[in-house]
Amino acid sequence: MNKARPIPFRKMNGLGNDFVVLDARAHPVALDSAAVRAIADRETGVGCDQLIVVAPPTSGDMDAFMAIWNNDGSEVDACGNATRCVADLLISETGKPEVVIGTNAGLLRCTRPGEGLATVDMGTPRFRWDEIPLARPVEDTRAVVLDTGPEVPELGPASLVNVGNPHCIFWVGDVAAYDLARFGPVLEHHPIFPERANISLAHVADEGHIVLSVWERGAGLTRACGTAACAVAVAAARNGLAGRKVRVTLPGGDLSLDWRESDGHILMTGPLSYDYEGTLPASTVEPAGTDA
Ligand SMILES: N[C@H](CCC[C@H](N)C(=O)O)C(=O)O
């Protein structure tokens, strides 16, 4: 009988987007929304934007599987910044120049271009209305006018992209001129997004540089959002606002994006950090297979 045991974790971050990373490869854990919220709570738990579980590979073509939860307890399929963190863990462990991380959004090939850096192939972005997904057919997802109430300022048409998760991007002249914390949740829960959406304000400084502020689905304002940086890079290129290689500046720092011509994959490069290690009391996360 598996006795409930304390669970070790690593606290990590990518440009200040922070994670509790549980390694469940030796001992499986059973998480539910309540347990995730408890761990992620910055007052009474460890505190994080997302909770990440590194699990054994589910097929022979990956080094590990990565599960992702937002701090509201919702499980999601993609997290760019956390993928860089897990990639570095696996590259250090295996000594391999490239590792493959399995996620519910697909296989992600990761390399280490330098100490403290990771490059992730985030795959191909999707643009069809039913791939975002949207609640109704929309012909052109490059410029969609959302009907919003008075609590949302005039932001113009949005560009919609899925990079393993749904993103809604507004193009503005100055991201600091808007109180995204106030109207972000309204847009996150807009009825056109049946699975909610991550909301970005993007300023295209020049054809190689975009400034970005993000209200994350299920986590709120974060210091960085890797998938939003991927989404805004491809949306800007698709709308003719920037080139296919851009630097994206988030509150926590810069990411480099390359929407590769040869295969349409989006490559994201940026830093990752190890903050500290800790142990969660056994009661927090009931390991799978423990008798009641
Ligand atoms: N809030 C996102 C998941 C985390 C994404 C973000 N932390 C990143 O680095 O991509 C969602 O619900 O789709």
The ligand as a Tripos MOL2 file, in Angstrom:
@<TRIPOS>MOLECULE
LIG
   13    12     1     0     0
SMALL
NO_CHARGES

@<TRIPOS>ATOM
      1 N1         -2.7270   30.7410  -18.8150 N.3       1 LIG1
      2 C1         -2.4310   29.8390  -19.9390 C.3       1 LIG1
      3 C2         -1.4830   28.7080  -19.4820 C.3       1 LIG1
      4 C3         -0.1130   29.2390  -19.0760 C.3       1 LIG1
      5 C4          0.5550   29.9780  -20.1860 C.3       1 LIG1
      6 C5          1.7450   30.8560  -19.8210 C.3       1 LIG1
      7 N2          2.1460   30.8670  -18.4620 N.3       1 LIG1
      8 C6          2.9000   30.5760  -20.7690 C.2       1 LIG1
      9 O1          4.0660   30.7740  -20.3930 O.co2     1 LIG1
     10 O2          2.6060   30.1970  -21.9340 O.co2     1 LIG1
     11 C7         -3.7440   29.2230  -20.4300 C.2       1 LIG1
     12 O3         -4.6800   29.0790  -19.6330 O.co2     1 LIG1
     13 O4         -3.7900   28.8660  -21.6290 O.co2     1 LIG1
@<TRIPOS>BOND
     1     1     2 1
     2     2     3 1
     3     2    11 1
     4     3     4 1
     5     4     5 1
     6     5     6 1
     7     6     7 1
     8     6     8 1
     9     8     9 2
    10     8    10 1
    11    11    12 2
    12    11    13 1
@<TRIPOS>SUBSTRUCTURE
     1 LIG1         1 GROUP 0 **** ****
